Amino acid sequence: MTLPQYLIQLGRESEQNATWVNSLPNQIQRIAKDWTLQLGTPYLENASCSYVVSCRTETGEEAVLKIGLPHFEALHEIEGLRLLQGYPTVRLLRFDKTANAMLLEKCTPGTSPKSLPLVEQDAIICELLKEIWKAKPPVGAIRPLGEMVNLWNKETYQAIDRYPNPDLARQGCRLKEQLIESTTAAVLLATDLHAGNVLRAKRRPWLVIDIKPFIGDPAYDLTQHLLNSLESLQEDPVGRIAGLAEQANISSSRLRDWLFTRLASEFGGRHQGLTRVLR
């Protein structure tokens, strides 16, 4: 079996990745046999650390098989999908936690909102997130956002000397910790929701296809959507943040602070002009 080039490249990034990539062909064949799947063509768009392929079940139902690289951010993807039960995500039809394998509902026609005007994308993302935030995970089932913040801050400090503005990066890290400590209303977060992770479907107009669940401040959850549209953000950062926060019914100041912390501490000092505006 020939794996997509992005997975071959992923295997070159670390010994752990290489072990997973090398085992992947056997895993795919085993899962397909165990679940009686007829595999189709792998998806390449927006795929980075998972093997995602169209398939048909034994009864002829169209579905999607996803086998993901076990990594920190996506540790509880299966738990999140089970909790949401298809609202507003794709349905989880079957899973193998050990292999991090998921049989997912297929979205038809499966087009993303990326080609829509940004104002329409904003409305879609906000409505999907507000629905996710209503979920009530069992206590301890999903990790707190602070665990991811601690990991990312550690990675930033380890690379701090390579930042054009180390003081700005440190400021971003400190503010992240303050935002975690000052969170008063923690909810289920998707943490990586943007237009590329949403598809048009028949069951509902739009479904979320990829979540990386944590529990934390809802204002954090809009940062990835903003980071994926930086060009527009640079035109009017304050106005865009305020408008998006109003649609999502969250604090504009906290969204602004979260976006500043990510730009300052995770992007190697790029976009310093934007970070100055946000502070």
Backbone as CSV, one residue per row, in Angstrom:
resi,resn,N_x,N_y,N_z,CA_x,CA_y,CA_z,C_x,C_y,C_z
1,MET,0.843,-1.197,0.000,0.000,0.000,0.000,0.878,1.247,0.000
2,THR,0.570,2.187,-0.890,1.308,3.445,-0.980,0.590,4.504,-0.172
3,LEU,1.274,5.066,0.806,0.687,6.106,1.645,0.822,7.464,0.966
4,PRO,-0.076,8.392,1.265,0.049,9.747,0.735,1.377,10.389,1.151
5,GLN,1.863,11.294,0.329,3.163,11.904,0.558,3.226,12.659,1.884
6,TYR,2.117,13.277,2.295,2.142,14.043,3.542,2.406,13.131,4.738
7,LEU,1.958,11.868,4.674,2.224,10.942,5.767,3.670,10.450,5.737
8,ILE,4.200,10.252,4.562,5.615,9.874,4.438,6.489,10.974,5.033
9,GLN,6.149,12.225,4.729,6.898,13.345,5.285,6.737,13.421,6.801
10,LEU,5.532,13.149,7.282,5.285,13.150,8.722,6.175,12.131,9.418
11,GLY,6.384,10.988,8.788,7.220,9.951,9.379,8.674,10.332,9.494
12,ARG,9.101,11.324,8.734,10.497,11.769,8.784,10.763,12.773,9.904
13,GLU,9.699,13.215,10.564,9.847,14.280,11.548,10.305,13.794,12.916
14,SER,10.066,12.528,13.230,10.508,12.001,14.518,10.489,10.484,14.475
15,GLU,11.200,9.877,15.400,11.227,8.418,15.485,9.847,7.871,15.836
16,GLN,9.140,8.577,16.727,7.792,8.156,17.114,6.853,8.195,15.908
17,ASN,6.943,9.267,15.132,6.108,9.364,13.929,6.431,8.248,12.949
18,ALA,7.724,7.969,12.787,8.149,6.940,11.832,7.591,5.576,12.216
19,THR,7.586,5.275,13.512,7.048,3.998,13.978,5.570,3.881,13.622
20,TRP,4.827,4.970,13.844,3.396,4.949,13.543,3.153,4.830,12.036
21,VAL,3.869,5.620,11.239,3.676,5.586,9.784,4.021,4.207,9.226
22,ASN,5.096,3.607,9.721,5.501,2.283,9.230,4.464,1.206,9.565
23,SER,3.757,1.389,10.664,2.745,0.403,11.064,1.400,0.644,10.392
24,LEU,1.245,1.801,9.762,-0.056,2.218,9.260,-0.638,1.291,8.181
25,PRO,0.139,0.859,7.170,-0.472,-0.035,6.161,-1.112,-1.290,6.760
26,ASN,-0.436,-1.908,7.733,-1.013,-3.089,8.373,-2.266,-2.745,9.180
27,GLN,-2.225,-1.567,9.827,-3.395,-1.130,10.600,-4.592,-0.911,9.684
28,ILE,-4.356,-0.271,8.545,-5.438,-0.001,7.599,-6.063,-1.312,7.123
29,GLN,-5.218,-2.250,6.754,-5.715,-3.541,6.258,-6.477,-4.295,7.341
30,ARG,-5.971,-4.250,8.577,-6.638,-4.952,9.672,-8.005,-4.352,9.965
31,ILE,-8.058,-3.021,10.059,-9.325,-2.356,10.352,-10.333,-2.609,9.233
32,ALA,-9.872,-2.497,7.987,-10.780,-2.720,6.851,-11.357,-4.137,6.885
33,LYS,-10.527,-5.110,7.260,-10.994,-6.496,7.338,-11.946,-6.694,8.516
34,ASP,-11.542,-6.185,9.673,-12.355,-6.377,10.872,-13.721,-5.705,10.738
35,TRP,-13.765,-4.550,10.094,-15.014,-3.799,9.979,-15.716,-4.036,8.638
36,THR,-15.140,-4.914,7.826,-15.707,-5.262,6.508,-15.946,-3.997,5.682
37,LEU,-14.868,-3.287,5.420,-14.942,-2.041,4.669,-14.331,-2.207,3.287
38,GLN,-14.956,-1.606,2.312,-14.378,-1.500,0.977,-13.808,-0.095,0.853
39,LEU,-12.486,-0.003,0.827,-11.832,1.307,0.850,-11.822,1.950,-0.531
40,GLY,-11.960,3.269,-0.531,-11.930,4.035,-1.764,-10.660,4.855,-1.873
41,THR,-10.820,6.134,-2.161,-9.689,7.026,-2.397,-9.384,7.847,-1.139
42,PRO,-8.112,7.913,-0.729,-7.764,8.748,0.433,-8.034,10.225,0.165
43,TYR,-8.423,10.928,1.207,-8.581,12.382,1.131,-7.223,13.027,1.380
44,LEU,-6.900,14.044,0.600,-5.618,14.726,0.734,-5.774,16.149,1.263
45,GLU,-6.872,16.814,0.934,-7.051,18.198,1.354,-7.258,18.280,2.854
46,ASN,-6.521,19.190,3.489,-6.592,19.440,4.934,-6.107,18.274,5.782
47,ALA,-5.600,17.220,5.169,-5.065,16.099,5.949,-3.617,16.396,6.311
48,SER,-3.246,16.128,7.553,-1.869,16.413,7.974,-1.286,15.311,8.847
49,CYS,-2.068,14.757,9.762,-1.526,13.726,10.646,-2.508,12.575,10.837
50,SER,-3.312,12.323,9.824,-4.243,11.193,9.842,-4.355,10.614,8.441
51,TYR,-4.656,9.325,8.383,-5.014,8.688,7.113,-6.525,8.707,7.051
52,VAL,-7.066,9.384,6.032,-8.513,9.548,5.908,-8.919,9.061,4.521
53,VAL,-9.875,8.132,4.463,-10.217,7.504,3.193,-11.725,7.240,3.126
54,SER,-12.294,7.458,1.950,-13.702,7.120,1.754,-13.846,5.606,1.741
55,CYS,-15.018,5.112,2.122,-15.218,3.657,2.156,-16.706,3.333,2.114
56,ARG,-16.983,2.045,1.941,-18.351,1.534,2.041,-18.371,0.410,3.066
57,THR,-19.431,0.361,3.841,-19.569,-0.686,4.838,-20.135,-1.942,4.180
58,GLU,-20.266,-2.968,4.976,-20.786,-4.246,4.481,-22.199,-4.103,3.921
59,THR,-22.960,-3.135,4.452,-24.332,-2.927,3.983,-24.408,-1.926,2.839
60,GLY,-23.247,-1.434,2.382,-23.224,-0.497,1.266,-23.295,0.961,1.670
61,GLU,-23.308,1.222,2.971,-23.376,2.602,3.447,-22.049,3.318,3.194
62,GLU,-22.130,4.547,2.686,-20.921,5.354,2.507,-20.454,5.878,3.858
63,ALA,-19.157,5.856,4.071,-18.587,6.335,5.331,-17.158,6.813,5.074
64,VAL,-16.500,7.209,6.143,-15.107,7.663,6.065,-14.326,6.970,7.168
65,LEU,-13.210,6.375,6.816,-12.307,5.774,7.796,-11.186,6.759,8.092
66,LYS,-10.977,7.029,9.370,-9.907,7.931,9.799,-9.056,7.220,10.834
67,ILE,-7.757,7.142,10.575,-6.806,6.590,11.542,-5.789,7.679,11.818
68,GLY,-5.768,8.164,13.042,-4.961,9.332,13.366,-3.687,9.006,14.106
69,LEU,-2.679,9.815,13.853,-1.442,9.746,14.629,-1.770,10.054,16.092
70,PRO,-1.423,9.163,17.017,-1.657,9.485,18.429,-0.796,10.681,18.836
71,HIS,-1.437,11.782,19.185,-0.676,12.947,19.628,-1.468,13.712,20.675
72,PHE,-0.775,14.557,21.386,-1.303,15.198,22.591,-2.629,15.911,22.349
73,GLU,-2.693,16.736,21.326,-3.865,17.587,21.134,-5.124,16.780,20.841
74,ALA,-4.982,15.685,20.109,-6.158,14.924,19.660,-6.442,13.695,20.518
75,LEU,-5.896,13.650,21.721,-6.027,12.461,22.561,-7.475,12.065,22.813
76,HIS,-8.364,13.042,22.940,-9.754,12.760,23.305,-10.727,13.030,22.161
77,GLU,-10.254,12.894,20.912,-11.148,13.105,19.775,-12.317,12.124,19.801
78,ILE,-12.047,10.865,20.050,-13.109,9.857,20.082,-14.099,10.171,21.197
79,GLU,-13.605,10.520,22.373,-14.490,10.843,23.494,-15.371,12.048,23.166
80,GLY,-14.783,13.044,22.498,-15.557,14.222,22.124,-16.660,13.905,21.129
81,LEU,-16.344,13.082,20.132,-17.351,12.702,19.146,-18.460,11.866,19.783
82,ARG,-18.103,10.973,20.695,-19.116,10.167,21.389,-20.033,11.057,22.226
83,LEU,-19.467,12.049,22.860,-20.248,12.950,23.699,-21.233,13.771,22.866
84,LEU,-20.781,14.287,21.729,-21.617,15.178,20.918,-22.661,14.427,20.090
85,GLN,-22.412,13.159,19.798,-23.382,12.303,19.108,-23.907,12.901,17.798
86,GLY,-23.027,13.558,17.064,-23.424,14.066,15.756,-24.018,15.459,15.758
87,TYR,-23.972,16.150,16.870,-24.542,17.505,16.961,-23.530,18.440,17.616
88,PRO,-22.769,19.187,16.817,-22.855,19.415,15.371,-21.717,18.740,14.593
89,THR,-21.241,17.626,15.055,-20.138,16.942,14.381,-20.660,15.800,13.498
90,VAL,-19.746,15.244,12.691,-20.078,13.985,12.025,-20.315,12.916,13.095
91,ARG,-21.163,11.949,12.776,-21.428,10.871,13.716,-20.276,9.870,13.730
92,LEU,-19.985,9.385,14.905,-18.992,8.334,15.078,-19.718,7.000,14.990
93,LEU,-19.488,6.259,13.918,-20.215,5.013,13.678,-19.552,3.820,14.367
94,ARG,-18.233,3.894,14.486,-17.485,2.790,15.074,-16.098,3.317,15.428
95,PHE,-15.433,2.699,16.415,-14.092,3.178,16.754,-13.257,2.067,17.359
96,ASP,-11.961,2.242,17.262,-10.971,1.376,17.891,-9.989,2.313,18.579
97,LYS,-10.162,2.488,19.885,-9.368,3.463,20.629,-7.881,3.128,20.577
98,THR,-7.551,1.850,20.660,-6.139,1.456,20.650,-5.448,1.875,19.368
99,ALA,-6.126,1.733,18.242,-5.554,2.107,16.946,-5.837,3.557,16.588
100,ASN,-6.588,4.256,17.436,-7.043,5.618,17.150,-7.744,5.658,15.790
101,ALA,-8.604,4.664,15.558,-9.320,4.530,14.288,-10.791,4.848,14.498
102,MET,-11.370,5.566,13.539,-12.763,5.986,13.612,-13.454,5.755,12.281
103,LEU,-14.636,5.170,12.332,-15.496,5.100,11.162,-16.518,6.219,11.327
104,LEU,-16.509,7.152,10.375,-17.279,8.381,10.511,-18.353,8.512,9.436
105,GLU,-19.393,9.211,9.791,-20.422,9.599,8.832,-19.778,10.380,7.680
106,LYS,-20.208,10.097,6.465,-19.695,10.822,5.313,-20.564,12.040,5.034
107,CYS,-19.927,13.182,4.811,-20.642,14.403,4.474,-20.845,14.483,2.962
108,THR,-22.076,14.696,2.550,-22.400,14.860,1.137,-23.197,16.158,0.979
109,PRO,-22.752,17.056,0.113,-21.707,16.946,-0.908,-20.281,17.086,-0.388
110,GLY,-20.119,17.498,0.864,-18.780,17.535,1.442,-17.950,18.740,1.077
111,THR,-18.582,19.820,0.637,-17.843,21.045,0.327,-17.640,21.857,1.603
112,SER,-16.529,22.573,1.667,-16.232,23.384,2.845,-16.711,24.820,2.612
113,PRO,-16.852,25.599,3.691,-17.278,26.994,3.528,-16.128,27.945,3.201
114,LYS,-14.945,27.425,2.890,-13.783,28.282,2.678,-13.953,29.260,1.523
115,SER,-14.791,28.891,0.539,-14.981,29.775,-0.611,-16.051,30.839,-0.363
116,LEU,-16.748,30.746,0.756,-17.797,31.716,1.076,-17.182,33.009,1.596
117,PRO,-17.911,34.127,1.498,-17.429,35.369,2.110,-17.154,35.171,3.594
118,LEU,-16.188,35.898,4.098,-15.762,35.702,5.483,-16.899,35.942,6.469
119,VAL,-17.785,36.870,6.164,-18.900,37.137,7.074,-19.786,35.897,7.217
120,GLU,-19.941,35.131,6.138,-20.727,33.894,6.212,-19.962,32.804,6.961
121,GLN,-18.654,32.735,6.737,-17.847,31.779,7.492,-17.939,32.064,8.990
122,ASP,-17.871,33.344,9.351,-17.956,33.722,10.760,-19.246,33.212,11.390
123,ALA,-20.353,33.406,10.681,-21.646,32.994,11.218,-21.709,31.478,11.404
124,ILE,-21.177,30.737,10.437,-21.178,29.272,10.517,-20.343,28.797,11.701
125,ILE,-19.132,29.308,11.824,-18.228,28.893,12.906,-18.821,29.226,14.267
126,CYS,-19.384,30.417,14.408,-19.947,30.816,15.704,-21.120,29.919,16.104
127,GLU,-21.999,29.613,15.166,-23.149,28.769,15.496,-22.718,27.354,15.872
128,LEU,-21.734,26.814,15.154,-21.244,25.477,15.476,-20.587,25.449,16.852
129,LEU,-19.786,26.456,17.144,-19.117,26.486,18.444,-20.114,26.639,19.586
130,LYS,-21.103,27.475,19.401,-22.084,27.667,20.473,-22.810,26.363,20.796
131,GLU,-23.003,25.539,19.788,-23.640,24.245,20.032,-22.690,23.299,20.778
132,ILE,-21.423,23.298,20.391,-20.428,22.465,21.079,-20.310,22.881,22.541
133,TRP,-20.322,24.176,22.797,-20.155,24.681,24.167,-21.292,24.260,25.093
134,LYS,-22.440,23.854,24.550,-23.576,23.452,25.383,-23.404,22.045,25.961
135,ALA,-22.489,21.255,25.393,-22.316,19.870,25.839,-21.830,19.823,27.287
136,LYS,-22.178,18.748,27.971,-21.819,18.595,29.385,-20.986,17.322,29.572
137,PRO,-19.669,17.409,29.408,-18.824,16.217,29.581,-18.813,15.758,31.035
138,PRO,-18.715,14.453,31.273,-18.527,13.966,32.640,-17.252,14.558,33.231
139,VAL,-17.270,14.800,34.504,-16.101,15.382,35.171,-14.877,14.493,34.955
140,GLY,-13.803,15.088,34.488,-12.553,14.360,34.289,-12.436,13.629,32.970
141,ALA,-13.493,13.660,32.147,-13.455,12.909,30.890,-12.589,13.579,29.830
142,ILE,-12.518,14.903,29.867,-11.764,15.685,28.886,-10.778,16.569,29.648
143,ARG,-9.577,16.699,29.140,-8.533,17.456,29.837,-8.807,18.961,29.832
144,PRO,-8.327,19.671,30.860,-8.469,21.132,30.876,-7.514,21.793,29.880
145,LEU,-7.916,22.932,29.356,-7.105,23.674,28.396,-5.731,24.016,28.970
146,GLY,-5.657,24.169,30.272,-4.381,24.498,30.902,-3.282,23.498,30.593
147,GLU,-3.634,22.229,30.368,-2.614,21.238,30.036,-1.973,21.531,28.678
148,MET,-2.777,21.960,27.721,-2.219,22.302,26.419,-1.406,23.592,26.500
149,VAL,-1.909,24.557,27.259,-1.176,25.808,27.439,0.188,25.555,28.067
150,ASN,0.236,24.706,29.078,1.512,24.397,29.725,2.497,23.772,28.745
151,LEU,2.010,22.862,27.904,2.881,22.217,26.917,3.381,23.238,25.904
152,TRP,2.486,24.061,25.375,2.894,25.050,24.372,3.849,26.092,24.956
153,ASN,3.593,26.505,26.197,4.512,27.463,26.825,5.901,26.848,27.014
154,LYS,5.924,25.585,27.394,7.210,24.897,27.550,7.974,24.882,26.229
155,GLU,7.276,24.593,25.139,7.918,24.572,23.818,8.407,25.968,23.426
156,THR,7.640,26.988,23.776,8.060,28.362,23.478,9.323,28.716,24.241
157,TYR,9.364,28.427,25.537,10.548,28.755,26.340,11.789,27.993,25.850
158,GLN,11.592,26.777,25.383,12.730,26.006,24.875,13.320,26.628,23.614
159,ALA,12.492,27.338,22.848,12.956,27.941,21.588,13.078,29.452,21.682
160,ILE,13.047,30.007,22.897,12.916,31.448,23.080,14.050,32.239,22.432
161,ASP,15.240,31.682,22.408,16.385,32.415,21.846,16.289,32.577,20.330
162,ARG,15.422,31.804,19.694,15.263,31.914,18.239,14.167,32.906,17.849
163,TYR,13.487,33.469,18.842,12.435,34.444,18.565,13.046,35.820,18.292
164,PRO,12.538,36.550,17.300,13.021,37.918,17.067,12.785,38.832,18.268
165,ASN,11.721,38.541,19.026,11.404,39.350,20.199,11.074,38.419,21.375
166,PRO,12.100,37.918,22.056,11.861,36.982,23.166,10.989,37.562,24.274
167,ASP,11.138,38.871,24.547,10.330,39.482,25.606,8.842,39.426,25.267
168,LEU,8.519,39.623,23.991,7.131,39.546,23.564,6.602,38.119,23.737
169,ALA,7.430,37.139,23.389,7.023,35.740,23.546,6.787,35.409,25.020
170,ARG,7.665,35.881,25.892,7.474,35.644,27.331,6.190,36.302,27.819
171,GLN,5.923,37.505,27.336,4.691,38.196,27.715,3.467,37.387,27.295
172,GLY,3.529,36.831,26.102,2.429,36.001,25.633,2.226,34.782,26.511
173,CYS,3.301,34.134,26.887,3.205,32.953,27.753,2.604,33.302,29.109
174,ARG,3.052,34.408,29.686,2.532,34.811,30.997,1.045,35.125,30.929
175,LEU,0.629,35.802,29.862,-0.785,36.144,29.730,-1.634,34.887,29.525
176,LYS,-1.110,33.911,28.811,-1.834,32.640,28.674,-2.140,32.051,30.044
177,GLU,-1.130,32.018,30.900,-1.320,31.463,32.234,-2.351,32.265,33.024
178,GLN,-2.325,33.592,32.877,-3.300,34.434,33.572,-4.715,34.197,33.066
179,LEU,-4.843,33.982,31.763,-6.167,33.716,31.196,-6.712,32.380,31.682
180,ILE,-5.852,31.403,31.795,-6.287,30.107,32.342,-6.761,30.285,33.777
181,GLU,-5.997,30.999,34.572,-6.330,31.176,35.994,-7.606,31.981,36.195
182,SER,-7.902,32.878,35.254,-9.063,33.763,35.415,-10.315,33.247,34.711
183,THR,-10.252,32.052,34.132,-11.426,31.484,33.461,-12.488,31.119,34.497
184,THR,-13.677,31.644,34.307,-14.761,31.378,35.260,-15.843,30.459,34.688
185,ALA,-15.962,30.419,33.358,-16.990,29.579,32.726,-16.315,28.650,31.725
186,ALA,-15.937,27.458,32.189,-15.248,26.496,31.330,-16.263,25.619,30.607
187,VAL,-16.037,25.420,29.307,-16.952,24.631,28.476,-16.143,23.640,27.644
188,LEU,-16.871,22.752,26.950,-16.213,21.857,25.999,-15.734,22.678,24.809
189,LEU,-14.455,22.554,24.475,-13.862,23.292,23.366,-13.529,22.360,22.207
190,ALA,-13.628,22.880,20.983,-13.162,22.150,19.801,-11.670,22.390,19.599
191,THR,-11.193,23.575,19.934,-9.810,24.097,19.910,-9.183,24.239,18.523
192,ASP,-9.700,23.580,17.500,-9.091,23.687,16.170,-10.169,23.871,15.103
193,LEU,-11.220,24.617,15.445,-12.316,24.766,14.495,-12.084,25.953,13.572
194,HIS,-12.088,25.676,12.283,-11.965,26.692,11.239,-12.689,26.158,10.012
195,ALA,-12.749,26.953,8.971,-13.550,26.576,7.804,-13.079,25.280,7.155
196,GLY,-11.809,24.963,7.280,-11.298,23.732,6.688,-11.741,22.474,7.410
197,ASN,-12.273,22.635,8.617,-12.735,21.485,9.398,-14.256,21.410,9.472
198,VAL,-14.914,22.026,8.502,-16.376,22.024,8.426,-16.761,21.635,6.997
199,LEU,-17.786,20.782,6.873,-18.244,20.358,5.551,-19.766,20.435,5.458
200,ARG,-20.240,20.729,4.252,-21.675,20.727,3.999,-22.179,19.283,3.953
201,ALA,-23.376,19.059,4.512,-23.912,17.698,4.591,-25.412,17.706,4.342
202,LYS,-25.994,16.505,4.197,-27.437,16.378,3.990,-28.191,16.423,5.314
203,ARG,-27.641,15.771,6.331,-28.353,15.681,7.614,-28.516,17.042,8.263
204,ARG,-27.481,17.855,8.144,-27.503,19.225,8.641,-26.726,20.074,7.643
205,PRO,-26.984,21.388,7.599,-26.283,22.210,6.612,-24.769,22.106,6.715
206,TRP,-24.236,22.076,7.949,-22.784,22.015,8.152,-22.475,21.078,9.304
207,LEU,-21.413,20.289,9.149,-20.959,19.397,10.209,-19.463,19.600,10.454
208,VAL,-19.078,19.529,11.708,-17.670,19.608,12.095,-17.051,18.233,11.910
209,ILE,-15.887,18.159,11.255,-15.283,16.858,10.963,-14.048,16.564,11.807
210,ASP,-13.578,17.538,12.575,-12.332,17.313,13.327,-12.362,18.164,14.587
211,ILE,-12.311,17.532,15.743,-12.244,18.274,16.999,-11.060,17.768,17.823
212,LYS,-10.528,18.673,18.604,-9.455,18.335,19.552,-9.924,18.831,20.919
213,PRO,-10.715,18.042,21.610,-11.453,18.536,22.777,-10.589,18.829,24.000
214,PHE,-10.896,19.959,24.606,-10.380,20.340,25.917,-11.518,21.067,26.631
215,ILE,-11.346,21.303,27.921,-12.311,22.072,28.702,-11.660,23.405,29.064
216,GLY,-12.360,24.508,28.739,-11.759,25.793,29.063,-12.596,26.978,28.614
217,ASP,-11.940,28.110,28.474,-12.547,29.397,28.154,-13.093,29.392,26.721
218,PRO,-14.395,29.643,26.523,-14.928,29.646,25.164,-14.271,30.689,24.260
219,ALA,-13.754,31.764,24.831,-13.104,32.787,24.004,-11.894,32.220,23.260
220,TYR,-11.241,31.216,23.843,-10.091,30.603,23.174,-10.505,29.972,21.849
221,ASP,-11.719,29.456,21.787,-12.129,28.588,20.683,-12.274,29.307,19.347
222,LEU,-12.285,30.622,19.348,-12.384,31.362,18.090,-11.021,31.777,17.548
223,THR,-9.966,31.504,18.295,-8.649,31.978,17.857,-8.176,31.302,16.575
224,GLN,-8.434,30.002,16.406,-7.926,29.330,15.219,-8.622,29.835,13.958
225,HIS,-9.903,30.113,14.046,-10.624,30.691,12.911,-10.011,32.032,12.530
226,LEU,-9.678,32.845,13.519,-9.057,34.144,13.244,-7.651,33.973,12.657
227,LEU,-6.898,33.047,13.192,-5.536,32.833,12.697,-5.536,32.314,11.262
228,ASN,-6.607,31.627,10.868,-6.697,31.121,9.505,-7.158,32.192,8.518
229,SER,-7.455,33.374,9.012,-7.854,34.478,8.134,-7.112,35.751,8.537
230,LEU,-5.786,35.619,8.669,-4.969,36.729,9.170,-5.003,37.956,8.264
231,GLU,-5.100,37.746,6.955,-5.097,38.884,6.042,-6.260,39.823,6.344
232,SER,-7.442,39.234,6.522,-8.613,40.044,6.862,-8.469,40.647,8.250
233,LEU,-7.903,39.876,9.156,-7.732,40.348,10.528,-6.849,41.590,10.576
234,GLN,-5.814,41.622,9.739,-4.885,42.753,9.750,-5.523,44.039,9.249
235,GLU,-6.605,43.927,8.462,-7.276,45.121,7.951,-7.978,45.889,9.065
236,ASP,-8.597,45.185,9.991,-9.318,45.830,11.093,-9.389,44.853,12.262
237,PRO,-8.269,44.614,12.944,-8.249,43.577,13.979,-9.233,43.825,15.120
238,VAL,-9.307,45.050,15.606,-10.175,45.333,16.751,-11.642,45.151,16.372
239,GLY,-12.026,45.674,15.211,-13.409,45.554,14.768,-13.807,44.118,14.470
240,ARG,-12.900,43.386,13.838,-13.214,41.987,13.499,-13.372,41.141,14.758
241,ILE,-12.492,41.338,15.714,-12.583,40.587,16.970,-13.876,40.932,17.704
242,ALA,-14.225,42.214,17.750,-15.441,42.635,18.448,-16.682,42.048,17.784
243,GLY,-16.717,42.065,16.455,-17.875,41.525,15.747,-18.032,40.032,15.944
244,LEU,-16.921,39.321,15.905,-16.960,37.873,16.079,-17.371,37.520,17.508
245,ALA,-16.845,38.251,18.475,-17.188,37.996,19.878,-18.673,38.231,20.123
246,GLU,-19.234,39.260,19.495,-20.658,39.546,19.657,-21.502,38.403,19.102
247,GLN,-21.130,37.891,17.919,-21.879,36.778,17.330,-21.837,35.534,18.207
248,ALA,-20.701,35.299,18.847,-20.518,34.089,19.654,-20.937,34.272,21.109
249,ASN,-21.324,35.493,21.477,-21.728,35.808,22.852,-20.610,35.522,23.851
250,ILE,-19.403,35.977,23.500,-18.265,35.822,24.398,-17.626,37.181,24.643
251,SER,-16.669,37.223,25.553,-15.978,38.462,25.890,-15.012,38.876,24.772
252,SER,-15.208,40.068,24.248,-14.321,40.581,23.204,-12.901,40.769,23.737
253,SER,-12.780,41.248,24.968,-11.450,41.496,25.528,-10.689,40.192,25.747
254,ARG,-11.395,39.137,26.139,-10.709,37.856,26.343,-10.320,37.228,25.003
255,LEU,-11.167,37.355,24.001,-10.791,36.856,22.675,-9.570,37.615,22.164
256,ARG,-9.567,38.898,22.365,-8.416,39.720,21.943,-7.147,39.285,22.672
257,ASP,-7.264,39.048,23.977,-6.099,38.619,24.760,-5.605,37.237,24.314
258,TRP,-6.543,36.315,24.103,-6.132,34.973,23.664,-5.429,35.025,22.311
259,LEU,-5.944,35.850,21.413,-5.317,35.954,20.100,-3.922,36.561,20.226
260,PHE,-3.786,37.571,21.061,-2.457,38.154,21.293,-1.487,37.103,21.813
261,THR,-1.919,36.308,22.796,-0.993,35.338,23.382,-0.521,34.327,22.342
262,ARG,-1.424,33.905,21.462,-1.045,32.906,20.455,-0.083,33.508,19.432
263,LEU,-0.372,34.715,18.989,0.513,35.361,18.025,1.887,35.627,18.633
264,ALA,1.908,36.044,19.891,3.167,36.420,20.533,4.034,35.216,20.880
265,SER,3.394,34.091,21.265,4.180,32.989,21.818,4.263,31.750,20.935
266,GLU,3.488,31.682,19.873,3.469,30.459,19.067,3.945,30.643,17.630
267,PHE,4.182,31.877,17.214,4.474,32.120,15.806,5.875,32.657,15.564
268,GLY,6.780,32.369,16.488,8.179,32.700,16.276,8.461,34.171,16.077
269,GLY,7.590,35.041,16.588,7.835,36.471,16.466,7.271,37.087,15.200
270,ARG,6.637,36.275,14.345,6.000,36.839,13.157,4.769,37.651,13.577
271,HIS,4.338,38.556,12.709,3.130,39.360,12.933,3.269,40.280,14.146
272,GLN,4.480,40.830,14.369,4.672,41.704,15.526,3.832,42.966,15.427
273,GLY,3.587,43.445,14.191,2.744,44.620,14.028,1.335,44.369,14.550
274,LEU,0.807,43.213,14.259,-0.530,42.865,14.713,-0.577,42.695,16.228
275,THR,0.438,42.085,16.785,0.455,41.908,18.241,0.520,43.254,18.946
276,ARG,1.225,44.240,18.361,1.268,45.574,18.986,-0.109,46.220,18.996
277,VAL,-0.867,46.043,17.920,-2.221,46.591,17.862,-3.101,45.944,18.931
278,LEU,-2.972,44.630,19.100,-3.823,43.915,20.045,-3.497,44.243,21.496
279,ARG,-2.314,44.700,21.786,-1.951,45.063,23.155,-2.040,46.558,23.363
